[in-house]
Amino acid sequence: MASHLAVPALAGAGFELLFGDLLKIVLIVLKNNSQFKPSLERLQKMIEDMAPNINRIETLNRELDQPHQLERLQGLMSDGRDLVRRCSKIHKYNCLKRPISNKKLLKLEKDIRDHINIVLQLEGVADTKEIKVKQDWTLAGVNNVFSEVKQLRDDIGKLMTTLSNVDRLDSINSNIRLPCVCSPPLLKVDPVGFEIPLSELRIKLLKDETSQHIVISAPGGCGKTTLATALCQLEDVKAKFKSNIFFLNVPKLRNLMVIVKNIFQHKDLQLPDFQSEEDAVNHLERLLMFGLDPDPVLLVLDDVWPGSESILHKLKFRLENYKILVTSRYEFPSFGSSYKLKPLNHADAVTFFQRIALPRDQQSYAPDQQTLEEMVKCCRGFPLVISVVGKSLCRKSAAEWRKRLRECSKAASILTEHEVLNCLQSTVEALNDKVVAKECFMDLGSFPEDQRIPATTLIDMWAELYNLDEDEAIANLHQLSDRNLIEVIVTRKDANEDDGSYNEHFVTQHDLLRELAIRESNSKGIEHRKRVILEINENKIHEWLTEENELSIRAKLLSISTDETFSSSWPSMQAPEVEVLLLNFQTGKYSLPEFIEGMNKLKVLVLYNYGFVPAEVSNFPLLGSLSNLKRIRLEKVSIPSLFLTSMKWRKLEKMSLVMCNIGQAFNKSTNKISDAFPKLVDLTIDYCNDLEELPAGFCDLVLLRKLSITNCHKLLALPEDMGNLLDLEVLRLNSCIELTELPGTIGGLQKLQILDLSDCFGVKELPEQIGQLHNLRKLYMIECSGCELPSSVMNLFNLKEVIGDEETAESWRHFKPCLPSLTIRVHKEINLNWLR
């Protein structure tokens, strides 16, 4: 592959006109930005391979005095140049934008192929040229022309093969439907009773030039976010602001620089290294003035807290066609005009409640009108309360309706936020007959506000706290979801709970319900709490942490969330009974608290960095003292090279590394991984983009039952001794795009039941030894149409299901007569937007 920045010498005028600028920018970006290297290298090769074909067509066109038949590609090439330039500005840790841009590169390549195959029809053009030139040229030149045309046909055939392979480039990322960072969320339900507010706010946004700053204020649970979301979905609002609608949540721990970074990330721009909040504001103002499309700008700031009022004023700029819409429980009169959202009127509340609580299956108990009316009155017109209470009564008995009516009537006597929480509390109390489910609900308050919670983290916590297995933990999640206390989101289109894999499952929760969980957890004195939840904002330590020289807590769960300003100055604390520790942070450098060393009963550790880039963590050797640790999850952490050297976790069973820098940890260690983790049975490595190979001795982890290495785009090969993992039951390799083959020793994995190769389109054939996997029952091969199947697959007698794209499914159908128990399922792409 050429690495110089000059267009190849073989490029003629036609090629230079069409592809010269695009190839130049591809080569420049390849030199300076490695984030899209596989995509851009293939695009470069395709363009260079196309050069002789384009030039031959141009030569024949000139001989025949014909118009340039390739000019229609010029617009496409211009779009391609712009796309590649935008890709060059995307930060390497922007895991939301990279998949989206990769898909755009895929579309560019597909469009090129379509122009060649359909619009230009090169083969037909070549045949036409051959006939006309035979008629016009002398006999002496005919042989040269025939040779020329034959070579053209051969080259076109090669080109079509190249384009066919490239057509699937980076389609692996379409498995994850991630919305843009600041895109308005989708409506989860059709709102009821918002016609008047929508109409009035629409006028303020579209026609009232005096309303530059609008605050939608109402108590929690009134539907402020739903109203703002519905407003952004109105066609005339979208038509006015187009791509310049920015929808950001502003929880307690979010500062101004984070907000500005999100906006830059949303527009595919390189993240500046802001020196201060003032610097961030200046960058944003310049972006709004000069860096966006000329359309008006709408900035939506959702769920703003009182302490964030200064942020609002700093975001006010003297710009035309720039509006800010805020949702908050507070009015902020000094910021802008207030729009007070009222609770639903009684008629709308009844309509909404009936939709939630009374399904149309004619099999559920339907209360009399009086009971229904009184139940609705208890909800006080709050959509959140209606949703939660209504869902909890769906398909319940008459006795349960009467009981809940008595409880809610006591709680809903006056309209205050405290009483709303009390009314919601009655729904949580309905879980008293499911004690573990109630405890699981309160555990959800341990995570930062407005962050998606990985279901696997909850599984790990609940396995140790309540002795639940994966299925029981997920069942509890569904119980909470059925009551509208949480929402379960699945981010991969082919995720299947039947496999026992929940890496693509996440949980979100309304902030008012999170407050309820925290209130319940904090209802007892600190020394008697089952869980202690600490939030340290701007280095302000809780008073009760400073009242005593050394605080001793008896809780089993300890959660500490810190913001971007945290200095890692930890209070003195003893927590000898803690079994689950959650450390949520967003600083680029983070020091582990020294009191970890005394947590002799700690079984689950979660380090969750919800900042933008992997954090450098100091005091890492402290973790080596955790002799009872069984499960660990590290997210967005740069793992030091001493990782394998200092860790001696004799009881560790499960490790999850997500969006971490792990190259140093694995590649530079002289210790065997099996010495550090002798009991490891479950390993997940996801989106670790510096992983090129697994460490020496990896396959000595002979107890491994589940191995998931996914979205690791630089992984080149698997160990040759893969067959040593004799207990392996699940192997997931999806979206490892540089992986080219499976080792032949894979046939030794006699216990393997599930294999996922989806989007590993570098794997061109399965090894013959694949037929030795006699216990394999499910195989994922989505976007693997270029992978050849050996005849040995006929020996996979226990294979029950193959999930693939249409072409892959067709390849398997040839073996269906030999595998009568096999079901071949063609995967259909669906849209799975991550909802807020």
C-alpha positions in Angstrom: 0.0 0.0 0.0 1.5 3.3 -1.0 2.1 5.7 1.8 3.2 8.8 0.0 0.9 11.8 -0.5 1.1 12.0 -4.3 -1.6 10.7 -6.6 -0.3 7.6 -8.3 1.5 8.2 -11.6 -0.9 6.0 -13.5 -3.7 8.5 -12.9 -4.7 10.3 -16.0 -6.8 13.4 -16.6 -10.1 11.6 -16.1 -8.9 10.0 -12.9 -7.4 13.2 -11.6 -10.6 15.1 -12.3 -12.8 12.6 -10.5 -10.7 11.0 -7.7 -7.5 13.1 -7.4 -8.6 15.4 -4.6 -10.4 12.6 -2.7 -7.3 10.3 -2.8 -5.1 13.2 -1.6 -7.2 13.9 1.4 -7.5 10.2 2.2 -3.7 9.9 2.2 -3.3 13.0 4.3 -5.8 11.8 6.9 -4.2 8.3 6.9 -0.9 9.9 7.8 -2.2 12.1 10.6 -5.2 10.1 12.1 -5.3 6.4 12.7 -8.9 6.1 14.0 -10.3 5.1 10.6 -7.2 3.4 9.2 -8.8 0.1 8.0 -11.7 2.0 6.3 -9.4 4.6 4.7 -6.8 2.1 3.6 -9.5 0.1 1.8 -10.9 3.2 0.3 -7.4 4.2 -0.9 -6.9 0.8 -2.5 -10.2 0.9 -4.2 -9.6 4.3 -5.7 -6.1 3.3 -6.9 -7.4 0.1 -8.4 -10.0 2.1 -10.3 -7.5 4.5 -11.9 -6.5 2.4 -15.0 -10.1 1.6 -15.7 -11.2 5.2 -15.6 -8.3 6.2 -17.8 -9.1 3.6 -20.4 -12.7 4.7 -20.6 -11.5 8.3 -20.9 -9.1 7.3 -23.7 -11.9 5.6 -25.7 -14.2 8.6 -25.1 -11.6 11.0 -26.5 -11.1 8.8 -29.6 -14.8 8.8 -30.3 -15.4 12.5 -29.4 -18.0 11.4 -26.8 -19.1 13.4 -23.7 -17.3 12.5 -20.5 -19.5 9.7 -19.1 -17.7 9.8 -15.7 -18.7 13.4 -14.8 -21.7 12.2 -12.8 -19.3 11.0 -10.1 -17.9 14.5 -9.4 -20.6 15.4 -6.8 -20.0 12.1 -5.1 -16.3 12.7 -4.9 -16.9 16.2 -3.4 -19.1 14.7 -0.7 -16.4 12.1 -0.1 -13.8 14.7 0.5 -16.0 16.5 3.0 -16.7 13.2 4.8 -13.1 12.2 5.1 -12.2 15.7 6.4 -14.9 15.4 9.1 -13.6 11.9 10.1 -10.1 13.4 10.6 -11.5 15.7 13.3 -13.2 13.0 15.4 -11.4 12.3 18.7 -10.1 8.7 19.1 -12.2 8.2 22.3 -15.4 9.3 20.7 -17.1 6.0 20.8 -20.5 7.4 19.7 -19.3 9.3 16.6 -16.9 6.7 15.2 -19.5 4.1 14.4 -21.7 6.7 12.8 -18.9 8.0 10.6 -17.8 4.5 9.7 -21.2 3.9 8.4 -21.0 7.0 6.3 -17.8 5.8 4.8 -19.6 2.6 4.0 -22.3 4.5 2.2 -19.7 6.5 0.2 -18.2 3.2 -1.0 -21.5 1.7 -1.8 -22.5 4.8 -3.8 -19.2 4.5 -5.8 -20.0 0.8 -6.5 -23.6 1.7 -7.6 -22.3 4.3 -10.0 -19.9 1.8 -11.5 -22.4 -1.1 -11.6 -25.6 0.7 -12.4 -25.1 4.2 -13.7 -21.9 3.9 -15.6 -22.2 0.2 -16.5 -18.5 -0.1 -17.3 -18.8 -3.4 -19.0 -21.5 -2.2 -21.3 -19.4 0.9 -22.1 -16.4 -1.2 -22.9 -18.4 -3.4 -25.3 -19.8 -0.3 -27.0 -16.4 1.2 -27.4 -15.1 -2.1 -28.9 -17.8 -2.1 -31.6 -17.4 1.5 -32.6 -13.6 1.5 -32.6 -13.7 -1.7 -34.7 -15.8 0.2 -37.2 -13.7 3.4 -37.2 -10.1 2.2 -36.8 -7.9 0.6 -39.3 -7.3 -3.1 -39.3 -3.8 -2.5 -38.1 -5.1 -1.1 -34.9 -7.8 -3.7 -34.3 -5.6 -6.2 -32.5 -4.4 -3.5 -30.1 -8.0 -2.4 -29.4 -9.1 -6.0 -28.8 -6.2 -6.4 -26.3 -7.1 -3.1 -24.7 -10.8 -4.1 -24.3 -10.0 -7.5 -23.0 -7.7 -6.0 -20.4 -10.4 -3.6 -19.5 -12.9 -6.4 -19.0 -10.4 -8.3 -16.8 -9.7 -5.2 -14.7 -13.4 -4.4 -14.4 -14.0 -7.9 -13.1 -11.2 -7.5 -10.5 -12.7 -4.1 -9.6 -16.1 -5.5 -9.0 -14.6 -8.1 -6.7 -12.9 -5.4 -4.7 -16.0 -3.3 -4.5 -18.1 -6.3 -3.4 -15.7 -6.9 -0.6 -15.5 -3.2 0.4 -19.3 -3.0 0.3 -19.5 -4.5 3.8 -16.7 -2.2 5.2 -17.5 -1.2 8.7 -21.1 -2.4 8.6 -20.1 -4.0 11.9 -21.0 -0.7 13.6 -24.6 -0.8 12.3 -25.2 -3.4 15.0 -25.2 -0.6 17.5 -27.7 2.2 16.9 -26.2 5.1 18.8 -27.9 8.4 18.6 -25.7 11.5 18.2 -24.4 12.8 21.5 -26.8 15.8 21.7 -29.6 14.6 19.5 -33.2 15.0 20.9 -34.3 11.7 22.4 -37.2 9.8 20.8 -40.6 9.8 22.5 -41.2 6.6 24.4 -45.0 7.0 24.5 -47.4 9.4 22.8 -47.9 12.2 25.3 -51.4 12.9 26.5 -52.7 16.4 27.4 -49.8 18.3 26.0 -51.6 19.9 23.0 -51.9 23.4 24.6 -48.4 23.5 26.0 -46.9 22.4 22.7 -48.9 25.0 20.8 -47.9 27.8 23.2 -44.2 26.8 23.2 -44.2 26.3 19.5 -45.2 30.0 19.1 -42.4 31.1 21.4 -39.8 29.2 19.5 -40.9 30.0 16.0 -42.6 33.4 16.1 -41.8 35.2 19.3 -38.5 37.0 18.8 -38.5 38.3 22.3 -38.4 34.8 23.8 -34.8 34.0 23.4 -34.5 32.1 26.7 -37.4 29.9 27.9 -37.6 28.0 31.1 -40.2 25.2 31.4 -40.7 24.8 35.1 -42.7 22.2 37.1 -42.2 19.8 39.9 -40.4 16.5 39.2 -42.5 14.0 37.3 -44.8 16.5 35.6 -43.5 15.7 32.1 -41.0 18.5 31.4 -38.6 16.3 29.5 -41.4 14.7 27.5 -42.7 18.1 26.6 -39.3 19.4 25.5 -38.8 16.2 23.5 -42.2 16.4 21.8 -41.4 20.0 20.9 -38.2 19.1 19.2 -40.1 16.5 17.2 -42.6 19.0 15.7 -42.0 19.2 11.9 -41.9 23.0 11.7 -39.4 23.1 14.6 -37.2 20.6 12.9 -37.6 22.5 9.6 -36.4 25.7 11.2 -33.5 24.5 13.3 -32.6 21.4 11.2 -29.3 19.9 12.4 -28.7 22.7 14.9 -30.9 21.3 17.7 -28.7 20.3 20.7 -30.4 18.4 23.5 -28.3 18.0 26.7 -29.1 16.7 30.1 -27.6 18.8 32.9 -27.5 16.7 36.1 -26.0 17.9 39.4 -22.4 16.8 38.7 -22.2 18.2 35.1 -20.1 21.3 34.6 -19.9 23.8 31.8 -16.9 22.3 30.1 -18.6 18.9 29.8 -21.6 20.5 28.1 -19.4 22.3 25.6 -17.4 19.1 24.9 -20.6 17.3 24.2 -21.6 19.9 21.6 -18.2 19.7 19.9 -18.5 16.0 19.9 -21.9 16.1 18.4 -20.6 18.1 15.4 -17.7 15.7 14.7 -15.2 18.3 15.8 -11.9 17.8 17.5 -12.2 18.3 21.3 -10.2 21.4 22.3 -8.2 21.2 25.5 -10.1 23.8 27.4 -8.0 25.6 30.0 -11.0 27.0 31.9 -14.7 27.5 31.8 -14.2 30.9 30.2 -12.1 29.3 27.5 -14.8 26.7 26.8 -17.4 29.5 26.5 -15.2 31.4 24.0 -14.8 28.2 21.9 -18.5 27.6 21.9 -19.4 31.2 21.0 -17.0 31.0 18.0 -18.5 27.7 17.0 -22.0 29.1 17.1 -21.0 32.1 15.1 -18.8 30.6 12.4 -18.7 26.8 12.7 -22.2 25.7 12.1 -24.7 25.5 9.3 -26.4 28.9 8.8 -29.7 27.6 10.3 -31.0 28.9 13.6 -29.7 27.2 16.8 -31.8 25.7 19.5 -30.0 24.6 22.7 -32.1 22.5 25.0 -30.8 22.0 28.6 -32.8 19.4 30.4 -33.2 19.0 34.2 -31.1 21.9 35.3 -30.6 22.2 39.0 -30.3 25.5 41.1 -26.6 25.2 41.4 -26.3 25.3 37.7 -27.8 28.8 37.2 -24.4 30.3 36.5 -24.0 27.9 33.6 -27.2 29.2 32.0 -26.0 32.8 32.1 -22.6 31.9 30.6 -24.3 30.2 27.7 -26.2 33.4 26.8 -24.7 34.9 23.7 -25.7 38.0 21.7 -26.4 36.0 18.6 -29.3 36.2 16.2 -31.5 33.1 15.8 -30.1 31.5 18.9 -32.5 30.2 21.5 -32.2 28.3 24.7 -34.9 26.1 26.2 -34.4 24.9 29.8 -36.4 22.4 31.8 -36.1 22.6 35.5 -38.0 22.2 38.8 -37.0 25.9 39.4 -37.9 29.0 37.4 -34.6 30.9 37.1 -36.4 34.3 36.7 -33.2 36.2 36.0 -32.4 33.9 33.0 -35.5 34.1 30.9 -39.3 33.9 30.6 -40.8 31.1 32.6 -43.4 28.7 31.3 -45.1 26.8 34.1 -46.2 23.4 33.1 -49.3 22.3 35.0 -50.2 18.8 35.9 -52.7 17.0 33.6 -56.3 17.9 34.0 -58.6 15.2 35.3 -59.9 14.1 31.9 -56.4 13.7 30.4 -55.2 12.0 33.5 -58.0 9.4 33.3 -57.2 8.8 29.6 -53.5 8.3 30.4 -54.2 6.1 33.4 -56.5 3.9 31.5 -54.0 3.4 28.7 -51.4 2.3 31.3 -53.5 0.3 33.8 -56.3 -1.2 31.7 -55.0 -3.3 28.8 -57.6 -4.2 26.1 -57.3 -7.9 26.5 -60.7 -8.3 28.3 -59.0 -10.6 30.8 -58.0 -8.2 33.5 -60.0 -6.8 36.4 -61.6 -3.5 35.5 -62.5 -1.3 38.5 -65.7 0.5 38.7 -65.7 4.2 37.6 -65.6 5.6 41.1 -62.5 3.5 42.1 -60.9 4.5 38.9 -61.6 8.2 39.4 -60.4 8.2 43.0 -57.2 6.3 42.0 -56.5 8.9 39.3 -57.1 11.8 41.7 -54.4 10.3 44.0 -51.9 10.7 41.2 -52.5 14.4 41.2 -52.1 14.7 37.4 -48.4 13.8 37.5 -47.6 11.7 34.4 -44.7 9.9 36.1 -46.9 8.9 39.1 -49.7 7.9 36.7 -47.3 5.8 34.8 -45.8 4.0 37.8 -49.0 3.5 39.8 -51.0 2.5 36.7 -48.4 0.0 35.7 -48.3 -1.5 39.2 -52.1 -2.1 39.0 -52.2 -3.6 35.6 -53.8 -7.0 35.7 -54.1 -6.9 39.5 -57.1 -8.1 41.5 -59.9 -6.0 43.0 -58.4 -6.4 46.5 -55.1 -5.1 45.3 -56.8 -2.0 43.8 -58.6 -1.3 47.0 -55.4 -1.7 49.1 -53.4 0.6 46.8 -56.2 3.2 46.8 -56.0 3.4 50.6 -52.2 3.7 50.6 -52.2 6.4 47.8 -55.0 8.4 49.4 -52.9 8.9 52.5 -49.9 10.0 50.5 -51.5 12.4 48.0 -53.3 14.8 50.2 -51.4 17.9 49.0 -49.4 18.7 45.9 -45.8 18.9 46.9 -42.8 17.0 45.5 -42.4 15.3 48.9 -45.9 14.0 48.6 -45.3 12.8 45.0 -42.4 10.8 46.3 -44.7 9.4 49.0 -47.2 8.4 46.4 -44.4 6.7 44.4 -43.3 5.1 47.6 -46.6 3.2 47.9 -45.7 1.5 44.6 -42.3 0.5 45.9 -43.9 -0.8 49.1 -46.0 -3.0 46.9 -42.8 -4.9 46.3 -42.7 -5.9 50.0 -43.7 -9.5 49.0 -40.6 -9.4 46.7 -38.0 -8.2 49.2 -35.1 -8.7 46.9 -36.7 -6.8 44.0 -37.2 -3.9 46.4 -33.6 -4.0 47.5 -32.5 -4.1 43.9 -34.6 -0.9 43.2 -32.9 0.9 46.0 -29.4 -0.2 44.7 -30.1 1.8 41.5 -29.6 5.0 43.4 -25.9 4.1 43.7 -25.2 5.3 40.1 -24.7 8.8 38.8 -27.8 10.7 37.7 -28.8 10.3 34.0 -26.2 7.6 33.3 -27.0 4.3 31.6 -26.3 1.4 34.0 -24.9 -1.8 32.4 -27.1 -4.7 33.3 -24.0 -6.9 33.8 -22.8 -4.5 36.6 -26.1 -5.1 38.4 -25.9 -8.8 37.8 -22.4 -8.8 39.5 -23.7 -6.7 42.4 -26.8 -8.8 43.0 -25.0 -12.1 42.6 -22.9 -11.3 45.7 -25.3 -9.2 47.7 -28.4 -11.4 47.3 -27.0 -14.6 45.9 -28.8 -14.3 42.6 -27.7 -15.9 39.4 -27.9 -14.1 36.0 -31.4 -15.1 35.2 -32.8 -14.2 38.6 -31.1 -10.8 38.4 -32.6 -10.1 35.0 -36.0 -11.3 36.2 -35.8 -8.6 39.0 -34.9 -6.0 36.3 -38.0 -7.0 34.3 -40.1 -6.8 37.5 -39.0 -3.2 38.0 -39.4 -2.4 34.4 -43.0 -3.9 34.4 -43.8 -1.3 37.1 -42.3 1.6 35.1 -39.7 2.0 37.9 -36.9 1.6 35.4 -36.4 1.2 31.6 -34.4 -1.7 30.1 -32.6 -0.8 26.9 -31.0 -3.3 24.5 -28.4 -1.7 22.2 -27.5 -4.5 19.8 -30.0 -5.5 17.2 -29.3 -9.3 17.5 -28.9 -9.4 21.3 -30.7 -12.5 22.7 -31.4 -13.2 26.4 -31.7 -16.9 25.5 -27.9 -17.0 25.3 -27.4 -15.7 28.8 -25.5 -12.7 27.4 -26.5 -9.3 28.8 -23.5 -7.1 27.6 -25.9 -5.2 25.4 -28.5 -4.5 28.1 -28.6 -1.2 30.0 -30.9 0.4 32.6 -32.1 4.0 32.8 -34.2 5.6 35.6 -36.1 8.8 36.0 -34.3 11.2 38.3 -37.3 11.4 40.7 -37.3 7.6 41.1 -33.6 7.7 41.7 -34.2 10.3 44.4 -36.8 8.0 45.9 -34.3 5.1 46.0 -31.7 7.4 47.7 -34.3 8.7 50.2 -35.2 5.1 51.2 -31.5 4.2 51.5 -30.8 7.2 53.7 -33.8 6.8 55.9 -31.7 5.3 58.7 -28.6 6.7 60.5 -25.3 6.3 58.7 -24.2 3.5 61.0 -27.3 1.4 60.2 -27.6 1.8 56.5 -27.4 -1.2 54.1 -25.9 1.1 51.4 -24.1 4.3 51.7 -24.3 6.7 48.7 -21.9 9.6 48.6 -21.8 12.4 46.1 -18.8 14.7 46.3 -19.2 17.8 44.1 -16.6 20.5 43.9 -14.6 18.8 46.6 -17.3 19.4 49.2 -17.2 16.6 51.7 -20.3 15.6 53.6 -20.5 17.0 57.1 -20.8 13.7 58.8 -17.6 12.6 57.1 -15.7 15.4 58.7 -17.4 15.3 62.1 -15.3 12.3 63.2 -11.7 11.6 62.8 -12.3 8.3 61.2 -15.8 7.2 60.2 -16.7 3.5 60.4 -19.6 2.3 58.3 -21.3 -1.1 58.4 -22.9 -1.0 55.0 -22.5 -3.7 52.4 -22.6 -1.4 49.5 -20.6 1.8 49.2 -21.0 4.2 46.2 -18.9 7.3 45.8 -19.5 9.7 42.8 -17.2 12.6 42.2 -17.2 15.3 39.6 -14.6 16.7 37.2 -13.1 19.0 39.8 -12.4 16.3 42.4 -8.8 16.5 43.7 -8.7 12.9 45.0 -8.3 14.1 48.6 -10.2 11.4 50.4 -11.6 11.5 53.9 -10.5 8.9 56.4 -12.9 6.0 56.5 -13.2 2.4 57.6 -15.6 0.1 55.7 -14.8 -3.4 56.8 -18.2 -4.9 55.9 -18.4 -3.5 52.3 -18.9 -6.2 49.7 -19.7 -4.0 46.7 -17.7 -0.8 45.9 -18.8 1.6 43.1 -16.4 4.5 42.3 -18.0 6.8 39.7 -15.7 9.6 38.5 -15.0 11.8 35.4 -11.5 13.2 35.9 -8.5 12.5 33.6 -6.5 11.4 36.6 -7.9 9.6 39.5 -6.4 8.3 42.7 -7.9 5.2 44.4 -8.8 5.9 48.1 -6.4 4.3 50.6 -9.2 2.9 52.7 -9.8 0.3 50.0 -6.9 -1.6 51.5 -9.0 -2.4 54.6 -12.0 -3.8 52.7 -11.3 -7.4 53.4 -14.8 -8.5 52.5 -15.0 -6.7 49.2 -16.3 -9.0 46.4 -17.3 -6.6 43.6 -15.4 -3.5 42.4 -16.6 -1.2 39.7 -14.5 1.8 38.4 -16.7 3.7 36.1 -15.2 6.8 34.4 -18.0 8.7 32.7 -15.6 11.4 31.4 -14.5 11.6 27.8 -11.1 9.7 27.7 -9.6 6.8 29.7 -8.3 8.0 33.0 -4.9 7.4 34.5 -5.5 5.7 37.8 -2.9 5.9 40.6 -2.7 3.8 43.7 -3.5 0.8 41.5 -1.4 -1.6 43.7 -3.9 -1.1 46.5 -6.2 -3.5 44.6 -3.7 -6.3 45.0 -4.8 -6.5 48.7 -8.4 -7.4 47.9 -8.0 -11.1 48.5 -11.8 -11.9 48.4 -12.5 -10.0 45.2 -14.6 -12.0 42.8 -15.8 -9.6 40.2 -14.3 -6.4 38.7 -15.4 -4.0 36.0 -13.2 -1.2 34.7 -14.6 1.3 32.3 -12.5 4.0 30.5 -9.4 3.3 32.5 -5.8 3.3 31.4 -4.6 0.1 33.0 -0.9 0.3 34.0 1.8 -2.2 33.0 2.1 -3.4 36.5 -1.5 -4.8 36.3 -0.5 -8.5 35.9 2.5 -8.1 38.1 0.8 -6.6 41.2 -2.6 -8.3 41.0 -2.9 -11.7 42.8 -6.6 -12.2 42.9 -6.9 -15.8 43.8 -10.7 -15.7 44.0 -11.5 -13.5 41.0 -14.1 -15.2 38.7 -15.2 -12.4 36.4 -13.4 -9.4 34.8 -14.9 -6.8 32.4 -12.7 -4.3 30.7 -14.7 -1.7 28.7 -13.2 1.1 26.6 -9.9 0.7 28.5 -6.3 1.2 27.3 -4.9 -2.3 28.1 -2.0 -2.6 25.7 0.6 -1.9 28.3 -1.1 -4.1 30.9 -1.1 -7.1 28.6 1.9 -6.7 26.3 4.6 -5.4 28.6 4.0 -7.8 31.5 6.5 -10.6 32.2 4.0 -12.4 34.4 1.5 -15.0 33.2 -2.1 -13.9 33.2 -3.0 -17.3 34.7 -0.8 -16.6 37.8 -2.7 -13.3 38.4 -6.2 -14.8 37.8 -6.1 -18.5 38.5 -9.9 -18.8 39.0 -11.1 -16.6 36.2 -14.2 -18.1 34.4 -15.7 -15.0 32.6 -13.7 -12.4 30.7 -15.1 -9.5 28.7 -13.0 -7.1 26.7 -15.0 -4.6 24.8 -14.0 -1.5 22.7 -10.4 -1.8 23.8 -8.9 -0.4 20.7 -5.2 -0.8 21.5 -5.5 -4.6 21.9 -3.6 -6.2 19.1 -2.9 -9.6 20.6 -3.7 -11.5 23.8 -0.9 -11.8 26.4 1.5 -14.8 26.5 0.0 -17.7 28.3 -3.5 -16.4 27.9 -4.8 -19.9 27.1 -3.5 -21.2 30.4 -6.7 -19.7 31.8 -8.1 -23.2 31.6 -11.2 -22.5 33.8 -12.6 -19.9 31.4 -16.2 -20.7 30.4 -17.1 -17.3 28.8 -14.8 -15.2 26.6 -16.1 -12.1 24.9 -13.6 -10.0 22.9 -15.8 -7.6 20.9 -15.3 -4.3 19.0 -11.5 -4.6 19.4 -10.7 -3.3 15.9 -7.0 -3.9 16.1 -7.0 -7.5 17.3 -5.1 -9.3 14.6 -5.1 -12.9 15.7 -6.1 -15.4 18.4 -3.5 -17.6 20.1 -2.6 -20.8 18.3 -3.1 -22.8 21.5 -6.8 -21.7 21.7 -7.8 -25.3 22.0 -6.4 -25.4 25.5 -9.5 -23.6 26.8 -11.3 -26.9 27.3 -14.1 -25.6 29.5 -15.0 -22.7 27.2 -18.8 -22.6 26.5 -19.3 -19.2 25.0 -16.9 -17.4 22.6 -17.9 -13.9 21.2 -15.6 -12.2 18.7 -18.1 -9.9 17.0 -16.9 -6.7 15.3 -13.1 -7.6 15.5 -12.7 -6.3 12.0 -8.9 -7.0 11.6 -9.2 -10.6 12.7 -8.4 -12.8 9.6 -8.8 -16.3 10.7 -9.6 -18.7 13.5 -6.8 -21.0 14.7 -7.2 -24.7 13.7 -7.0 -25.7 17.4 -10.5 -24.2 17.9 -11.7 -27.8 17.2 -10.5 -28.7 20.7 -13.2 -26.5 22.3 -15.4 -29.5 22.9 -17.7 -27.7 25.4 -18.3 -24.7 23.2 -22.0 -24.0 22.7 -22.2 -20.4 21.4 -19.9 -18.8 18.8 -20.4 -15.3 17.6 -18.4 -14.2 14.5 -20.7 -11.4 13.4 -19.1 -8.6 11.5 -15.7 -10.3 11.5 -15.6 -9.8 7.7 -11.8 -10.3 7.6 -12.4 -14.0 8.3 -12.6 -15.4 4.8 -13.1 -19.1 5.7 -13.8 -21.2 8.7 -11.1 -23.8 9.5 -11.8 -27.4 8.7 -11.6 -28.2 12.4 -14.8 -26.2 13.1 -16.6 -29.5 12.4 -15.2 -30.9 15.6 -17.3 -28.6 17.8 -19.9 -31.3 18.5 -21.6 -29.4 21.3 -22.0 -26.1 19.3 -25.7 -25.2 19.3 -25.8 -21.5 18.2 -23.7 -19.7 15.6 -23.9 -16.0 14.8 -22.5 -15.0 11.4 -24.1 -11.7 10.6 -22.3 -9.7 7.8 -20.0 -12.7 7.1 -21.1 -13.4 3.5 -17.5 -13.5 2.4 -16.7 -16.4 4.7 -16.5 -19.8 3.1 -17.8 -22.9 4.9 -15.8 -26.1 5.0 -17.6 -29.4 4.3 -16.9 -30.4 7.9 -19.8 -28.2 9.1 -21.9 -31.2 8.2 -20.6 -32.8 11.4 -22.2 -30.1 13.6 -25.0 -32.4 14.6 -26.1 -30.4 17.7 -26.1 -27.1 15.9 -29.7 -25.7 16.4 -29.5 -22.2 15.0 -27.5 -20.1 12.7 -28.2 -16.3 12.6 -26.8 -14.5 9.6 -27.4 -12.1 6.7 -29.1 -13.3 3.6 -26.0 -14.4 1.8 -24.6 -16.2 4.8 -27.9 -18.0 5.3 -27.9 -19.1 1.7 -24.5 -20.7 2.2 -25.8 -22.6 5.2 -28.9 -23.8 3.3 -26.7 -26.1 1.2 -25.9 -28.0 4.4 -29.4 -28.1 5.7 -30.2 -31.7 4.4 -27.3 -32.9 6.5 -28.4 -31.0 9.6 -32.1 -31.6 10.0 -32.3 -29.9 13.4 -30.8 -26.7 12.1 -32.8 -23.5 11.9 -31.4 -20.8 9.7 -32.5 -17.3 10.7 -32.0 -14.3 8.5 -31.3 -11.3 10.6 -33.4 -8.2 9.8 -31.9 -4.9 10.8 -34.1 -2.9 13.2 -33.7 0.6 14.7 -32.6 0.4 18.3 -32.1 4.0 19.4 -30.7 4.5 22.8 -33.4 6.4 24.6 -32.7 8.9 27.2 
